[in-house]
Amino acid sequence: MSFMVSAGAREDVATAARFYNSRPGRYGAAFKREFAGAGRAIAANPRMYPPVEDGLPEREIREFYIDRFEQRVIYAIREGNVIVFAVVHASARPESWHDRLTTDIPPEAPQ
């Protein structure tokens, strides 16, 4: 199974790291390490993590939750591939990442 991180998700990680670096403690590097660990865990067993509650029924979309930073790593499993397409804070409005499905995830192949 291949594993990739979309450009949008990479930007989410960079934005979050800048935010955490602007706070006392400067935790941007720690956040990036946590994200890298999440990526390794997802790649090792992508179906181990739960489907998102605010997902779309026709897509297999799951999330890995980074407890320390309250961030959701949202990814799709498609045709043997894992694609991380959003990293959002748990306080973000539900479905805030849905627009990424049309830009960062290839459309479903006809069955």
C-alpha positions as CSV (number, residue, x, y, z in Angstrom):
1,M,0.0,0.0,0.0
2,S,1.5,3.4,-1.0
3,F,1.3,6.3,1.4
4,M,1.3,10.0,0.4
5,V,0.6,13.4,1.9
6,S,-1.2,15.9,-0.3
7,A,0.0,19.4,-0.8
8,G,-3.0,20.7,1.2
9,A,-2.1,18.5,4.2
10,R,1.6,19.5,4.0
11,E,0.4,23.2,4.2
12,D,-1.9,22.3,7.1
13,V,1.1,20.9,9.0
14,A,3.3,23.9,8.2
15,T,0.6,26.3,9.3
16,A,0.0,24.4,12.6
17,A,3.8,24.3,13.2
18,R,4.0,28.1,12.7
19,F,1.1,28.5,15.1
20,Y,2.7,26.3,17.8
21,N,6.1,28.1,17.3
22,S,4.4,31.4,18.0
23,R,3.2,30.3,21.5
24,P,5.2,30.0,24.7
25,G,7.2,26.7,24.5
26,R,7.6,26.9,20.7
27,Y,6.2,23.4,20.0
28,G,6.3,23.5,16.2
29,A,9.0,20.9,15.9
30,A,7.3,18.7,18.5
31,F,4.1,18.9,16.4
32,K,6.0,17.9,13.2
33,R,7.4,14.9,15.1
34,E,4.0,13.9,16.2
35,F,2.7,14.2,12.7
36,A,5.5,12.1,11.4
37,G,4.7,9.4,14.0
38,A,1.1,9.5,12.9
39,G,2.1,9.0,9.3
40,R,4.2,5.9,10.3
41,A,1.3,4.5,12.3
42,I,-1.2,5.1,9.5
43,A,1.1,3.6,6.8
44,A,1.7,0.5,9.0
45,N,-2.0,-0.3,9.4
46,P,-4.4,2.3,7.8
47,R,-7.6,0.4,8.6
48,M,-6.8,0.3,12.3
49,Y,-8.0,3.9,12.9
50,P,-11.7,4.8,12.9
51,P,-13.8,6.2,10.1
52,V,-14.5,9.9,10.5
53,E,-17.9,10.8,11.9
54,D,-18.2,13.8,9.5
55,G,-17.3,11.8,6.4
56,L,-19.1,10.9,3.2
57,P,-20.7,7.5,3.0
58,E,-19.4,6.6,-0.4
59,R,-15.7,7.1,0.6
60,E,-13.5,5.3,3.0
61,I,-12.2,8.2,5.0
62,R,-10.5,7.7,8.4
63,E,-8.7,9.7,11.0
64,F,-5.7,9.5,13.3
65,Y,-6.1,11.7,16.3
66,I,-2.9,13.4,17.7
67,D,-4.0,13.8,21.4
68,R,-1.2,16.1,22.5
69,F,-2.2,18.8,19.9
70,E,-5.8,17.9,19.4
71,Q,-5.3,17.5,15.7
72,R,-7.1,15.2,13.3
73,V,-5.1,13.6,10.5
74,I,-7.7,12.8,7.9
75,Y,-6.9,10.3,5.2
76,A,-8.6,8.3,2.5
77,I,-7.9,4.7,1.5
78,R,-8.4,4.1,-2.2
79,E,-7.4,1.3,-4.4
80,G,-4.5,0.2,-2.2
81,N,-3.3,3.8,-1.5
82,V,-3.4,5.9,1.6
83,I,-3.7,9.7,1.0
84,V,-3.5,12.1,3.9
85,F,-5.4,15.1,2.6
86,A,-6.2,17.3,5.7
87,V,-4.8,18.0,9.2
88,V,-7.4,20.0,11.2
89,H,-7.8,21.0,14.8
90,A,-10.5,19.1,16.6
91,S,-12.3,22.4,17.2
92,A,-12.7,23.1,13.5
93,R,-16.2,23.0,12.3
94,P,-17.3,19.5,11.1
95,E,-16.9,19.0,7.3
96,S,-14.4,21.9,7.2
97,W,-12.1,19.6,5.1
98,H,-14.7,18.3,2.6
99,D,-13.5,20.7,-0.1
100,R,-10.2,18.9,-0.1
101,L,-11.9,15.8,-1.5
102,T,-12.3,17.4,-4.9
103,T,-8.8,18.9,-5.1
104,D,-6.5,16.5,-3.3
105,I,-8.2,13.1,-3.8
106,P,-8.6,11.6,-7.3
107,P,-12.3,10.9,-8.2
108,E,-13.7,7.4,-7.7
109,A,-13.1,5.2,-10.7
110,P,-16.3,3.9,-12.3
111,Q,-17.3,0.4,-11.1
